[in-house]
Structure formats: structure tokens, C-alpha cells
């Protein structure tokens, strides 16, 4: 199991705490610090069943300045998130062939 986590985000910390209540068998990925690849984003999108647009934080300045009101393809949105990881909603938790955006944290129960 993997959790894509931003330690500066209250919702991400809540998701991590909920995950830690359930298990300690996971890999923590600080994708803000480490970055996130196009391939990882494609895996997340595939496993959540959500679109790239559905996983973008629309309150971010990068969204407002570079994405809003533009008709970008999924590939372009994935590249935008890879270039500015803050755009990715968090936390994202992957287990085997499924993944969830764990906001609220209880969404994690869908894959446990």
C-alpha cells in the first residue's frame, strides 16, 4: 500500500492518521518534496477511476493561472500536475489495483 501525502496539508494528515489506525504496512510518499511522475499519475487516475481534472485542486494559484477556463486534455492536465505537484488532491492511497482520494479519511475503507 502507498499513500501520496503532503505533511503541510490538514486533510492529508487526517488521511494518514486514519490509515495508521488501520495498518502500518504502507509506503509514505511525500510527493510535494519528491515529485510525482507522469507514470505515477496515470496509475493513480487508472486505479481511482477518476479523471485527471477530478484530481486537481482548483483553489491552487497554478490552477487559476494556468488551467482554469482552458480546455486541456488529460495528458496536458497530467503534465501540469507533474510539473506542479501541489495541484494533486491528497491524500491518495493505493492498494493493489485500487486507489482512493481519502478525503474524507473514511474513503479509505473502500479499498481495505
C-alpha positions as CSV (number, residue, x, y, z in Angstrom):
1,X,0.0,0.0,0.0
2,X,1.2,3.6,-0.8
3,X,0.0,6.9,0.4
4,X,0.7,10.1,-1.5
5,X,1.0,12.6,1.3
6,X,1.6,16.3,1.9
7,X,2.6,16.8,5.5
8,X,1.6,20.5,5.3
9,X,-2.0,19.7,4.4
10,X,-4.5,19.2,7.2
11,X,-6.7,16.8,5.1
12,X,-3.6,14.8,4.1
13,X,-2.5,14.5,7.8
14,X,-6.1,13.3,8.7
15,X,-5.9,10.7,6.0
16,X,-2.5,9.5,7.2
17,X,-3.7,9.3,10.8
18,X,-6.7,7.2,9.7
19,X,-4.5,4.9,7.7
20,X,-2.1,4.5,10.6
21,X,-5.1,3.4,12.8
22,X,-5.8,0.6,10.3
23,X,-2.3,-0.6,9.4
24,X,1.4,0.3,9.4
25,X,2.1,-1.7,6.3
26,X,2.4,1.1,3.8
27,X,4.9,3.3,2.0
28,X,4.6,7.1,2.6
29,X,5.4,9.2,-0.4
30,X,5.9,12.9,0.2
31,X,5.1,13.8,-3.4
32,X,5.5,17.5,-2.8
33,X,9.1,17.0,-1.8
34,X,10.0,14.0,-4.0
35,X,7.9,15.0,-7.0
36,X,5.5,12.8,-8.9
37,X,5.9,11.3,-12.4
38,X,3.6,11.2,-15.3
39,X,3.5,7.4,-14.9
40,X,2.6,7.6,-11.2
41,X,-0.2,10.0,-12.1
42,X,-1.5,7.7,-14.8
43,X,-1.5,4.8,-12.3
44,X,-3.5,6.9,-9.8
45,X,-6.0,8.0,-12.4
46,X,-6.5,4.5,-13.6
47,X,-6.8,3.0,-10.2
48,X,-9.2,5.6,-8.8
49,X,-11.4,5.6,-11.9
50,X,-11.4,9.4,-11.7
51,X,-10.4,11.8,-14.4
52,X,-7.2,14.0,-14.2
53,X,-9.5,17.0,-13.8
54,X,-11.3,15.4,-10.9
55,X,-8.0,15.1,-9.0
56,X,-6.9,18.7,-9.4
57,X,-7.1,21.1,-6.5
58,X,-8.9,24.1,-8.0
59,X,-8.0,26.5,-5.2
60,X,-4.3,26.5,-6.2
61,X,-2.9,29.5,-7.9
62,X,-1.3,27.3,-10.6
63,X,-4.8,26.1,-11.4
64,X,-6.3,29.6,-11.5
65,X,-3.4,31.0,-13.6
66,X,-2.6,28.1,-16.0
67,X,-5.5,25.7,-16.2
68,X,-8.9,27.3,-15.4
69,X,-11.0,28.1,-18.4
70,X,-8.7,26.2,-20.8
71,X,-9.9,23.0,-22.5
72,X,-6.9,20.8,-21.6
73,X,-6.6,17.1,-22.4
74,X,-6.0,14.5,-19.7
75,X,-2.4,14.3,-20.9
76,X,-1.9,18.1,-20.6
77,X,-3.5,18.0,-17.1
78,X,-1.2,15.1,-16.0
79,X,1.8,17.1,-17.2
80,X,0.6,20.2,-15.3
81,X,0.3,18.1,-12.1
82,X,3.7,16.5,-12.6
83,X,5.2,20.0,-13.0
84,X,3.3,21.4,-10.0
85,X,2.5,18.5,-7.6
86,X,0.6,20.9,-5.3
87,X,-2.2,20.6,-7.8
88,X,-2.9,16.9,-6.9
89,X,-5.7,16.3,-4.3
90,X,-4.5,14.5,-1.3
91,X,-4.1,12.1,0.3
92,X,-4.2,9.4,-2.4
93,X,-3.9,5.9,-1.2
94,X,-3.2,2.9,-3.4
95,X,-3.7,-0.7,-2.5
96,X,-3.1,-3.3,-5.2
97,X,-5.3,-2.4,-8.2
98,X,-7.4,0.2,-6.5
99,X,-6.9,3.7,-5.2
100,X,-8.9,6.4,-3.4
101,X,-8.7,10.0,-2.7
102,X,-9.0,9.8,1.1
103,X,-11.0,13.0,1.8
104,X,-12.8,12.3,4.0
105,X,-10.4,9.7,5.5
106,X,-13.2,7.1,5.7
107,X,-13.0,6.8,1.9
108,X,-10.0,4.5,2.7
109,X,-12.5,1.9,3.8
110,X,-13.4,1.4,0.1
111,X,-10.1,-0.3,-0.6
112,X,-9.4,-2.1,2.8
